[in-house]
Amino acid sequence: MARTTEPKATPRRQLVSLAAAAEYADCGVNTIRRWISEGRLPGYRLGPKLLKVDLNELDQLAQRVPTAGA
């Protein structure tokens, strides 16, 4: 019997302002802007001036630091 695999459900986008993203990541707005310009973090333009980021994609930037006990 063939197994069917259901596609993974992608998490819903959580678009927030750059200021809210900076507060969430405990960094500055300029750091968020720099990550966008470097291509590390996608930015989403909503209109001619409004720029947002997805908190799920911001979470993906975090990397676990290995510990000596691990």
mmCIF file of the N, C-alpha and C atoms, coordinates in Angstrom:
data_MODEL
# 
_entry.id   MODEL 
# 
loop_
_atom_site.group_PDB 
_atom_site.id 
_atom_site.type_symbol 
_atom_site.label_atom_id 
_atom_site.label_alt_id 
_atom_site.label_comp_id 
_atom_site.label_asym_id 
_atom_site.label_entity_id 
_atom_site.label_seq_id 
_atom_site.pdbx_PDB_ins_code 
_atom_site.Cartn_x 
_atom_site.Cartn_y 
_atom_site.Cartn_z 
_atom_site.occupancy 
_atom_site.B_iso_or_equiv 
_atom_site.pdbx_formal_charge 
_atom_site.auth_seq_id 
_atom_site.auth_comp_id 
_atom_site.auth_asym_id 
_atom_site.auth_atom_id 
_atom_site.pdbx_PDB_model_num 
ATOM 1   N N  . MET A 1 1  ? 0.854  -1.170 0.000  1.00 0.00 ? 1  MET A N  1 
ATOM 2   C CA . MET A 1 1  ? 0.000  0.000  0.000  1.00 0.00 ? 1  MET A CA 1 
ATOM 3   C C  . MET A 1 1  ? 0.903  1.237  0.000  1.00 0.00 ? 1  MET A C  1 
ATOM 4   N N  . ALA A 1 2  ? 0.594  2.185  -0.841 1.00 0.00 ? 2  ALA A N  1 
ATOM 5   C CA . ALA A 1 2  ? 1.413  3.390  -0.968 1.00 0.00 ? 2  ALA A CA 1 
ATOM 6   C C  . ALA A 1 2  ? 1.103  4.360  0.162  1.00 0.00 ? 2  ALA A C  1 
ATOM 7   N N  . ARG A 1 3  ? 2.171  4.948  0.656  1.00 0.00 ? 3  ARG A N  1 
ATOM 8   C CA . ARG A 1 3  ? 2.001  5.959  1.712  1.00 0.00 ? 3  ARG A CA 1 
ATOM 9   C C  . ARG A 1 3  ? 1.818  7.320  1.061  1.00 0.00 ? 3  ARG A C  1 
ATOM 10  N N  . THR A 1 4  ? 0.897  8.047  1.562  1.00 0.00 ? 4  THR A N  1 
ATOM 11  C CA . THR A 1 4  ? 0.726  9.411  1.076  1.00 0.00 ? 4  THR A CA 1 
ATOM 12  C C  . THR A 1 4  ? 1.230  10.351 2.148  1.00 0.00 ? 4  THR A C  1 
ATOM 13  N N  . THR A 1 5  ? 1.977  11.303 1.725  1.00 0.00 ? 5  THR A N  1 
ATOM 14  C CA . THR A 1 5  ? 2.474  12.296 2.677  1.00 0.00 ? 5  THR A CA 1 
ATOM 15  C C  . THR A 1 5  ? 1.761  13.607 2.418  1.00 0.00 ? 5  THR A C  1 
ATOM 16  N N  . GLU A 1 6  ? 1.293  14.170 3.471  1.00 0.00 ? 6  GLU A N  1 
ATOM 17  C CA . GLU A 1 6  ? 0.621  15.449 3.356  1.00 0.00 ? 6  GLU A CA 1 
ATOM 18  C C  . GLU A 1 6  ? 1.666  16.552 3.356  1.00 0.00 ? 6  GLU A C  1 
ATOM 19  N N  . PRO A 1 7  ? 1.466  17.578 2.557  1.00 0.00 ? 7  PRO A N  1 
ATOM 20  C CA . PRO A 1 7  ? 2.438  18.670 2.549  1.00 0.00 ? 7  PRO A CA 1 
ATOM 21  C C  . PRO A 1 7  ? 2.446  19.394 3.889  1.00 0.00 ? 7  PRO A C  1 
ATOM 22  N N  . LYS A 1 8  ? 3.632  19.852 4.266  1.00 0.00 ? 8  LYS A N  1 
ATOM 23  C CA . LYS A 1 8  ? 3.746  20.595 5.522  1.00 0.00 ? 8  LYS A CA 1 
ATOM 24  C C  . LYS A 1 8  ? 2.988  21.908 5.410  1.00 0.00 ? 8  LYS A C  1 
ATOM 25  N N  . ALA A 1 9  ? 2.286  22.220 6.453  1.00 0.00 ? 9  ALA A N  1 
ATOM 26  C CA . ALA A 1 9  ? 1.578  23.497 6.485  1.00 0.00 ? 9  ALA A CA 1 
ATOM 27  C C  . ALA A 1 9  ? 2.587  24.602 6.785  1.00 0.00 ? 9  ALA A C  1 
ATOM 28  N N  . THR A 1 10 ? 2.632  25.592 5.920  1.00 0.00 ? 10 THR A N  1 
ATOM 29  C CA . THR A 1 10 ? 3.554  26.697 6.160  1.00 0.00 ? 10 THR A CA 1 
ATOM 30  C C  . THR A 1 10 ? 2.935  27.631 7.183  1.00 0.00 ? 10 THR A C  1 
ATOM 31  N N  . PRO A 1 11 ? 3.750  28.125 8.100  1.00 0.00 ? 11 PRO A N  1 
ATOM 32  C CA . PRO A 1 11 ? 3.196  29.027 9.110  1.00 0.00 ? 11 PRO A CA 1 
ATOM 33  C C  . PRO A 1 11 ? 2.705  30.321 8.461  1.00 0.00 ? 11 PRO A C  1 
ATOM 34  N N  . ARG A 1 12 ? 1.698  30.860 9.034  1.00 0.00 ? 12 ARG A N  1 
ATOM 35  C CA . ARG A 1 12 ? 1.116  32.091 8.520  1.00 0.00 ? 12 ARG A CA 1 
ATOM 36  C C  . ARG A 1 12 ? 2.083  33.253 8.742  1.00 0.00 ? 12 ARG A C  1 
ATOM 37  N N  . ARG A 1 13 ? 2.195  34.108 7.773  1.00 0.00 ? 13 ARG A N  1 
ATOM 38  C CA . ARG A 1 13 ? 3.081  35.268 7.895  1.00 0.00 ? 13 ARG A CA 1 
ATOM 39  C C  . ARG A 1 13 ? 2.632  36.171 9.024  1.00 0.00 ? 13 ARG A C  1 
ATOM 40  N N  . GLN A 1 14 ? 3.618  36.661 9.757  1.00 0.00 ? 14 GLN A N  1 
ATOM 41  C CA . GLN A 1 14 ? 3.363  37.607 10.840 1.00 0.00 ? 14 GLN A CA 1 
ATOM 42  C C  . GLN A 1 14 ? 4.122  38.887 10.505 1.00 0.00 ? 14 GLN A C  1 
ATOM 43  N N  . LEU A 1 15 ? 3.589  39.679 9.599  1.00 0.00 ? 15 LEU A N  1 
ATOM 44  C CA . LEU A 1 15 ? 4.260  40.897 9.172  1.00 0.00 ? 15 LEU A CA 1 
ATOM 45  C C  . LEU A 1 15 ? 4.138  41.971 10.244 1.00 0.00 ? 15 LEU A C  1 
ATOM 46  N N  . VAL A 1 16 ? 5.295  42.533 10.605 1.00 0.00 ? 16 VAL A N  1 
ATOM 47  C CA . VAL A 1 16 ? 5.335  43.584 11.614 1.00 0.00 ? 16 VAL A CA 1 
ATOM 48  C C  . VAL A 1 16 ? 6.237  44.710 11.112 1.00 0.00 ? 16 VAL A C  1 
ATOM 49  N N  . SER A 1 17 ? 6.136  45.851 11.748 1.00 0.00 ? 17 SER A N  1 
ATOM 50  C CA . SER A 1 17 ? 6.971  46.991 11.390 1.00 0.00 ? 17 SER A CA 1 
ATOM 51  C C  . SER A 1 17 ? 8.423  46.716 11.758 1.00 0.00 ? 17 SER A C  1 
ATOM 52  N N  . LEU A 1 18 ? 9.318  47.526 11.213 1.00 0.00 ? 18 LEU A N  1 
ATOM 53  C CA . LEU A 1 18 ? 10.733 47.376 11.535 1.00 0.00 ? 18 LEU A CA 1 
ATOM 54  C C  . LEU A 1 18 ? 10.984 47.653 13.010 1.00 0.00 ? 18 LEU A C  1 
ATOM 55  N N  . ALA A 1 19 ? 10.265 48.615 13.575 1.00 0.00 ? 19 ALA A N  1 
ATOM 56  C CA . ALA A 1 19 ? 10.426 48.928 14.994 1.00 0.00 ? 19 ALA A CA 1 
ATOM 57  C C  . ALA A 1 19 ? 9.979  47.753 15.867 1.00 0.00 ? 19 ALA A C  1 
ATOM 58  N N  . ALA A 1 20 ? 8.858  47.125 15.501 1.00 0.00 ? 20 ALA A N  1 
ATOM 59  C CA . ALA A 1 20 ? 8.377  45.972 16.271 1.00 0.00 ? 20 ALA A CA 1 
ATOM 60  C C  . ALA A 1 20 ? 9.335  44.794 16.126 1.00 0.00 ? 20 ALA A C  1 
ATOM 61  N N  . ALA A 1 21 ? 9.884  44.601 14.934 1.00 0.00 ? 21 ALA A N  1 
ATOM 62  C CA . ALA A 1 21 ? 10.846 43.518 14.715 1.00 0.00 ? 21 ALA A CA 1 
ATOM 63  C C  . ALA A 1 21 ? 12.119 43.758 15.513 1.00 0.00 ? 21 ALA A C  1 
ATOM 64  N N  . ALA A 1 22 ? 12.560 45.011 15.568 1.00 0.00 ? 22 ALA A N  1 
ATOM 65  C CA . ALA A 1 22 ? 13.760 45.345 16.336 1.00 0.00 ? 22 ALA A CA 1 
ATOM 66  C C  . ALA A 1 22 ? 13.536 45.102 17.823 1.00 0.00 ? 22 ALA A C  1 
ATOM 67  N N  . GLU A 1 23 ? 12.373 45.451 18.308 1.00 0.00 ? 23 GLU A N  1 
ATOM 68  C CA . GLU A 1 23 ? 12.059 45.209 19.720 1.00 0.00 ? 23 GLU A CA 1 
ATOM 69  C C  . GLU A 1 23 ? 11.985 43.706 19.992 1.00 0.00 ? 23 GLU A C  1 
ATOM 70  N N  . TYR A 1 24 ? 11.385 42.961 19.093 1.00 0.00 ? 24 TYR A N  1 
ATOM 71  C CA . TYR A 1 24 ? 11.263 41.503 19.230 1.00 0.00 ? 24 TYR A CA 1 
ATOM 72  C C  . TYR A 1 24 ? 12.640 40.846 19.281 1.00 0.00 ? 24 TYR A C  1 
ATOM 73  N N  . ALA A 1 25 ? 13.561 41.317 18.424 1.00 0.00 ? 25 ALA A N  1 
ATOM 74  C CA . ALA A 1 25 ? 14.901 40.723 18.348 1.00 0.00 ? 25 ALA A CA 1 
ATOM 75  C C  . ALA A 1 25 ? 15.883 41.384 19.308 1.00 0.00 ? 25 ALA A C  1 
ATOM 76  N N  . ASP A 1 26 ? 15.426 42.356 20.052 1.00 0.00 ? 26 ASP A N  1 
ATOM 77  C CA . ASP A 1 26 ? 16.262 43.089 21.000 1.00 0.00 ? 26 ASP A CA 1 
ATOM 78  C C  . ASP A 1 26 ? 17.500 43.676 20.303 1.00 0.00 ? 26 ASP A C  1 
ATOM 79  N N  . CYS A 1 27 ? 17.231 44.388 19.208 1.00 0.00 ? 27 CYS A N  1 
ATOM 80  C CA . CYS A 1 27 ? 18.299 45.058 18.463 1.00 0.00 ? 27 CYS A CA 1 
ATOM 81  C C  . CYS A 1 27 ? 17.739 46.381 17.959 1.00 0.00 ? 27 CYS A C  1 
ATOM 82  N N  . GLY A 1 28 ? 18.514 47.094 17.185 1.00 0.00 ? 28 GLY A N  1 
ATOM 83  C CA . GLY A 1 28 ? 18.082 48.379 16.666 1.00 0.00 ? 28 GLY A CA 1 
ATOM 84  C C  . GLY A 1 28 ? 17.397 48.258 15.312 1.00 0.00 ? 28 GLY A C  1 
ATOM 85  N N  . VAL A 1 29 ? 16.633 49.286 14.974 1.00 0.00 ? 29 VAL A N  1 
ATOM 86  C CA . VAL A 1 29 ? 15.959 49.331 13.680 1.00 0.00 ? 29 VAL A CA 1 
ATOM 87  C C  . VAL A 1 29 ? 16.992 49.330 12.558 1.00 0.00 ? 29 VAL A C  1 
ATOM 88  N N  . ASN A 1 30 ? 18.114 50.018 12.763 1.00 0.00 ? 30 ASN A N  1 
ATOM 89  C CA . ASN A 1 30 ? 19.155 50.037 11.731 1.00 0.00 ? 30 ASN A CA 1 
ATOM 90  C C  . ASN A 1 30 ? 19.732 48.641 11.490 1.00 0.00 ? 30 ASN A C  1 
ATOM 91  N N  . THR A 1 31 ? 19.786 47.810 12.513 1.00 0.00 ? 31 THR A N  1 
ATOM 92  C CA . THR A 1 31 ? 20.248 46.434 12.345 1.00 0.00 ? 31 THR A CA 1 
ATOM 93  C C  . THR A 1 31 ? 19.279 45.664 11.462 1.00 0.00 ? 31 THR A C  1 
ATOM 94  N N  . ILE A 1 32 ? 17.981 45.828 11.673 1.00 0.00 ? 32 ILE A N  1 
ATOM 95  C CA . ILE A 1 32 ? 16.969 45.178 10.836 1.00 0.00 ? 32 ILE A CA 1 
ATOM 96  C C  . ILE A 1 32 ? 17.112 45.665 9.398  1.00 0.00 ? 32 ILE A C  1 
ATOM 97  N N  . ARG A 1 33 ? 17.276 46.971 9.217  1.00 0.00 ? 33 ARG A N  1 
ATOM 98  C CA . ARG A 1 33 ? 17.466 47.525 7.867  1.00 0.00 ? 33 ARG A CA 1 
ATOM 99  C C  . ARG A 1 33 ? 18.722 46.953 7.206  1.00 0.00 ? 33 ARG A C  1 
ATOM 100 N N  . ARG A 1 34 ? 19.796 46.822 7.973  1.00 0.00 ? 34 ARG A N  1 
ATOM 101 C CA . ARG A 1 34 ? 21.044 46.279 7.431  1.00 0.00 ? 34 ARG A CA 1 
ATOM 102 C C  . ARG A 1 34 ? 20.865 44.824 7.013  1.00 0.00 ? 34 ARG A C  1 
ATOM 103 N N  . TRP A 1 35 ? 20.180 44.024 7.839  1.00 0.00 ? 35 TRP A N  1 
ATOM 104 C CA . TRP A 1 35 ? 19.938 42.623 7.498  1.00 0.00 ? 35 TRP A CA 1 
ATOM 105 C C  . TRP A 1 35 ? 19.132 42.510 6.211  1.00 0.00 ? 35 TRP A C  1 
ATOM 106 N N  . ILE A 1 36 ? 18.170 43.423 6.014  1.00 0.00 ? 36 ILE A N  1 
ATOM 107 C CA . ILE A 1 36 ? 17.377 43.417 4.782  1.00 0.00 ? 36 ILE A CA 1 
ATOM 108 C C  . ILE A 1 36 ? 18.270 43.771 3.592  1.00 0.00 ? 36 ILE A C  1 
ATOM 109 N N  . SER A 1 37 ? 19.089 44.809 3.742  1.00 0.00 ? 37 SER A N  1 
ATOM 110 C CA . SER A 1 37 ? 19.936 45.232 2.625  1.00 0.00 ? 37 SER A CA 1 
ATOM 111 C C  . SER A 1 37 ? 21.014 44.195 2.296  1.00 0.00 ? 37 SER A C  1 
ATOM 112 N N  . GLU A 1 38 ? 21.465 43.430 3.292  1.00 0.00 ? 38 GLU A N  1 
ATOM 113 C CA . GLU A 1 38 ? 22.450 42.368 3.071  1.00 0.00 ? 38 GLU A CA 1 
ATOM 114 C C  . GLU A 1 38 ? 21.819 41.103 2.486  1.00 0.00 ? 38 GLU A C  1 
ATOM 115 N N  . GLY A 1 39 ? 20.491 41.032 2.499  1.00 0.00 ? 39 GLY A N  1 
ATOM 116 C CA . GLY A 1 39 ? 19.802 39.853 1.989  1.00 0.00 ? 39 GLY A CA 1 
ATOM 117 C C  . GLY A 1 39 ? 19.629 38.757 3.021  1.00 0.00 ? 39 GLY A C  1 
ATOM 118 N N  . ARG A 1 40 ? 19.980 39.026 4.259  1.00 0.00 ? 40 ARG A N  1 
ATOM 119 C CA . ARG A 1 40 ? 19.822 38.023 5.329  1.00 0.00 ? 40 ARG A CA 1 
ATOM 120 C C  . ARG A 1 40 ? 18.371 37.873 5.753  1.00 0.00 ? 40 ARG A C  1 
ATOM 121 N N  . LEU A 1 41 ? 17.593 38.951 5.622  1.00 0.00 ? 41 LEU A N  1 
ATOM 122 C CA . LEU A 1 41 ? 16.200 38.974 6.064  1.00 0.00 ? 41 LEU A CA 1 
ATOM 123 C C  . LEU A 1 41 ? 15.355 39.590 4.952  1.00 0.00 ? 41 LEU A C  1 
ATOM 124 N N  . PRO A 1 42 ? 14.335 38.877 4.475  1.00 0.00 ? 42 PRO A N  1 
ATOM 125 C CA . PRO A 1 42 ? 13.474 39.465 3.449  1.00 0.00 ? 42 PRO A CA 1 
ATOM 126 C C  . PRO A 1 42 ? 12.607 40.580 4.019  1.00 0.00 ? 42 PRO A C  1 
ATOM 127 N N  . GLY A 1 43 ? 12.447 41.627 3.262  1.00 0.00 ? 43 GLY A N  1 
ATOM 128 C CA . GLY A 1 43 ? 11.547 42.709 3.622  1.00 0.00 ? 43 GLY A CA 1 
ATOM 129 C C  . GLY A 1 43 ? 10.362 42.709 2.670  1.00 0.00 ? 43 GLY A C  1 
ATOM 130 N N  . TYR A 1 44 ? 9.236  43.167 3.137  1.00 0.00 ? 44 TYR A N  1 
ATOM 131 C CA . TYR A 1 44 ? 8.015  43.204 2.339  1.00 0.00 ? 44 TYR A CA 1 
ATOM 132 C C  . TYR A 1 44 ? 7.508  44.630 2.282  1.00 0.00 ? 44 TYR A C  1 
ATOM 133 N N  . ARG A 1 45 ? 7.431  45.163 1.066  1.00 0.00 ? 45 ARG A N  1 
ATOM 134 C CA . ARG A 1 45 ? 6.958  46.528 0.887  1.00 0.00 ? 45 ARG A CA 1 
ATOM 135 C C  . ARG A 1 45 ? 5.450  46.510 0.700  1.00 0.00 ? 45 ARG A C  1 
ATOM 136 N N  . LEU A 1 46 ? 4.769  47.306 1.484  1.00 0.00 ? 46 LEU A N  1 
ATOM 137 C CA . LEU A 1 46 ? 3.316  47.461 1.406  1.00 0.00 ? 46 LEU A CA 1 
ATOM 138 C C  . LEU A 1 46 ? 3.046  48.927 1.098  1.00 0.00 ? 46 LEU A C  1 
ATOM 139 N N  . GLY A 1 47 ? 2.981  49.251 -0.164 1.00 0.00 ? 47 GLY A N  1 
ATOM 140 C CA . GLY A 1 47 ? 2.830  50.635 -0.561 1.00 0.00 ? 47 GLY A CA 1 
ATOM 141 C C  . GLY A 1 47 ? 4.189  51.250 -0.841 1.00 0.00 ? 47 GLY A C  1 
ATOM 142 N N  . PRO A 1 48 ? 4.224  52.526 -1.149 1.00 0.00 ? 48 PRO A N  1 
ATOM 143 C CA . PRO A 1 48 ? 5.480  53.155 -1.562 1.00 0.00 ? 48 PRO A CA 1 
ATOM 144 C C  . PRO A 1 48 ? 6.498  53.332 -0.430 1.00 0.00 ? 48 PRO A C  1 
ATOM 145 N N  . LYS A 1 49 ? 6.055  53.400 0.806  1.00 0.00 ? 49 LYS A N  1 
ATOM 146 C CA . LYS A 1 49 ? 6.978  53.670 1.912  1.00 0.00 ? 49 LYS A CA 1 
ATOM 147 C C  . LYS A 1 49 ? 6.982  52.614 3.015  1.00 0.00 ? 49 LYS A C  1 
ATOM 148 N N  . LEU A 1 50 ? 5.898  51.913 3.185  1.00 0.00 ? 50 LEU A N  1 
ATOM 149 C CA . LEU A 1 50 ? 5.745  50.995 4.309  1.00 0.00 ? 50 LEU A CA 1 
ATOM 150 C C  . LEU A 1 50 ? 6.529  49.709 4.077  1.00 0.00 ? 50 LEU A C  1 
ATOM 151 N N  . LEU A 1 51 ? 7.414  49.382 5.016  1.00 0.00 ? 51 LEU A N  1 
ATOM 152 C CA . LEU A 1 51 ? 8.247  48.191 4.931  1.00 0.00 ? 51 LEU A CA 1 
ATOM 153 C C  . LEU A 1 51 ? 8.001  47.329 6.163  1.00 0.00 ? 51 LEU A C  1 
ATOM 154 N N  . LYS A 1 52 ? 7.787  46.037 5.947  1.00 0.00 ? 52 LYS A N  1 
ATOM 155 C CA . LYS A 1 52 ? 7.509  45.102 7.037  1.00 0.00 ? 52 LYS A CA 1 
ATOM 156 C C  . LYS A 1 52 ? 8.432  43.901 6.922  1.00 0.00 ? 52 LYS A C  1 
ATOM 157 N N  . VAL A 1 53 ? 8.561  43.148 8.021  1.00 0.00 ? 53 VAL A N  1 
ATOM 158 C CA . VAL A 1 53 ? 9.292  41.887 8.012  1.00 0.00 ? 53 VAL A CA 1 
ATOM 159 C C  . VAL A 1 53 ? 8.418  40.822 8.667  1.00 0.00 ? 53 VAL A C  1 
ATOM 160 N N  . ASP A 1 54 ? 8.715  39.574 8.347  1.00 0.00 ? 54 ASP A N  1 
ATOM 161 C CA . ASP A 1 54 ? 7.973  38.441 8.889  1.00 0.00 ? 54 ASP A CA 1 
ATOM 162 C C  . ASP A 1 54 ? 8.712  37.924 10.123 1.00 0.00 ? 54 ASP A C  1 
ATOM 163 N N  . LEU A 1 55 ? 8.027  37.842 11.250 1.00 0.00 ? 55 LEU A N  1 
ATOM 164 C CA . LEU A 1 55 ? 8.657  37.366 12.487 1.00 0.00 ? 55 LEU A CA 1 
ATOM 165 C C  . LEU A 1 55 ? 9.131  35.925 12.364 1.00 0.00 ? 55 LEU A C  1 
ATOM 166 N N  . ASN A 1 56 ? 8.451  35.108 11.566 1.00 0.00 ? 56 ASN A N  1 
ATOM 167 C CA . ASN A 1 56 ? 8.885  33.719 11.376 1.00 0.00 ? 56 ASN A CA 1 
ATOM 168 C C  . ASN A 1 56 ? 10.256 33.688 10.701 1.00 0.00 ? 56 ASN A C  1 
ATOM 169 N N  . GLU A 1 57 ? 10.472 34.559 9.719  1.00 0.00 ? 57 GLU A N  1 
ATOM 170 C CA . GLU A 1 57 ? 11.760 34.610 9.035  1.00 0.00 ? 57 GLU A CA 1 
ATOM 171 C C  . GLU A 1 57 ? 12.837 35.217 9.931  1.00 0.00 ? 57 GLU A C  1 
ATOM 172 N N  . LEU A 1 58 ? 12.446 36.120 10.804 1.00 0.00 ? 58 LEU A N  1 
ATOM 173 C CA . LEU A 1 58 ? 13.387 36.682 11.771 1.00 0.00 ? 58 LEU A CA 1 
ATOM 174 C C  . LEU A 1 58 ? 13.834 35.597 12.756 1.00 0.00 ? 58 LEU A C  1 
ATOM 175 N N  . ASP A 1 59 ? 12.909 34.754 13.172 1.00 0.00 ? 59 ASP A N  1 
ATOM 176 C CA . ASP A 1 59 ? 13.251 33.630 14.066 1.00 0.00 ? 59 ASP A CA 1 
ATOM 177 C C  . ASP A 1 59 ? 14.237 32.674 13.408 1.00 0.00 ? 59 ASP A C  1 
ATOM 178 N N  . GLN A 1 60 ? 14.124 32.500 12.104 1.00 0.00 ? 60 GLN A N  1 
ATOM 179 C CA . GLN A 1 60 ? 15.005 31.575 11.389 1.00 0.00 ? 60 GLN A CA 1 
ATOM 180 C C  . GLN A 1 60 ? 16.450 32.074 11.340 1.00 0.00 ? 60 GLN A C  1 
ATOM 181 N N  . LEU A 1 61 ? 16.672 33.351 11.586 1.00 0.00 ? 61 LEU A N  1 
ATOM 182 C CA . LEU A 1 61 ? 18.031 33.882 11.619 1.00 0.00 ? 61 LEU A CA 1 
ATOM 183 C C  . LEU A 1 61 ? 18.789 33.431 12.863 1.00 0.00 ? 61 LEU A C  1 
ATOM 184 N N  . ALA A 1 62 ? 18.062 33.118 13.908 1.00 0.00 ? 62 ALA A N  1 
ATOM 185 C CA . ALA A 1 62 ? 18.705 32.714 15.163 1.00 0.00 ? 62 ALA A CA 1 
ATOM 186 C C  . ALA A 1 62 ? 19.404 31.370 14.984 1.00 0.00 ? 62 ALA A C  1 
ATOM 187 N N  . GLN A 1 63 ? 20.628 31.285 15.467 1.00 0.00 ? 63 GLN A N  1 
ATOM 188 C CA . GLN A 1 63 ? 21.395 30.052 15.391 1.00 0.00 ? 63 GLN A CA 1 
ATOM 189 C C  . GLN A 1 63 ? 21.744 29.593 16.793 1.00 0.00 ? 63 GLN A C  1 
ATOM 190 N N  . ARG A 1 64 ? 21.613 28.325 17.005 1.00 0.00 ? 64 ARG A N  1 
ATOM 191 C CA . ARG A 1 64 ? 21.935 27.750 18.313 1.00 0.00 ? 64 ARG A CA 1 
ATOM 192 C C  . ARG A 1 64 ? 23.447 27.773 18.516 1.00 0.00 ? 64 ARG A C  1 
ATOM 193 N N  . VAL A 1 65 ? 23.863 28.162 19.702 1.00 0.00 ? 65 VAL A N  1 
ATOM 194 C CA . VAL A 1 65 ? 25.281 28.173 20.053 1.00 0.00 ? 65 VAL A CA 1 
ATOM 195 C C  . VAL A 1 65 ? 25.591 26.877 20.772 1.00 0.00 ? 65 VAL A C  1 
ATOM 196 N N  . PRO A 1 66 ? 26.547 26.089 20.267 1.00 0.00 ? 66 PRO A N  1 
ATOM 197 C CA . PRO A 1 66 ? 26.856 24.809 20.925 1.00 0.00 ? 66 PRO A CA 1 
ATOM 198 C C  . PRO A 1 66 ? 27.459 25.044 22.304 1.00 0.00 ? 66 PRO A C  1 
ATOM 199 N N  . THR A 1 67 ? 27.129 24.159 23.222 1.00 0.00 ? 67 THR A N  1 
ATOM 200 C CA . THR A 1 67 ? 27.676 24.237 24.571 1.00 0.00 ? 67 THR A CA 1 
ATOM 201 C C  . THR A 1 67 ? 28.635 23.083 24.789 1.00 0.00 ? 67 THR A C  1 
ATOM 202 N N  . ALA A 1 68 ? 29.453 23.188 25.799 1.00 0.00 ? 68 ALA A N  1 
ATOM 203 C CA . ALA A 1 68 ? 30.447 22.159 26.077 1.00 0.00 ? 68 ALA A CA 1 
ATOM 204 C C  . ALA A 1 68 ? 29.793 20.849 26.505 1.00 0.00 ? 68 ALA A C  1 
ATOM 205 N N  . GLY A 1 69 ? 28.638 20.922 27.151 1.00 0.00 ? 69 GLY A N  1 
ATOM 206 C CA . GLY A 1 69 ? 27.967 19.732 27.649 1.00 0.00 ? 69 GLY A CA 1 
ATOM 207 C C  . GLY A 1 69 ? 27.173 18.987 26.602 1.00 0.00 ? 69 GLY A C  1 
ATOM 208 N N  . ALA A 1 70 ? 26.983 19.574 25.438 1.00 0.00 ? 70 ALA A N  1 
ATOM 209 C CA . ALA A 1 70 ? 26.148 18.961 24.411 1.00 0.00 ? 70 ALA A CA 1 
ATOM 210 C C  . ALA A 1 70 ? 26.905 18.001 23.626 1.00 0.00 ? 70 ALA A C  1 
# 
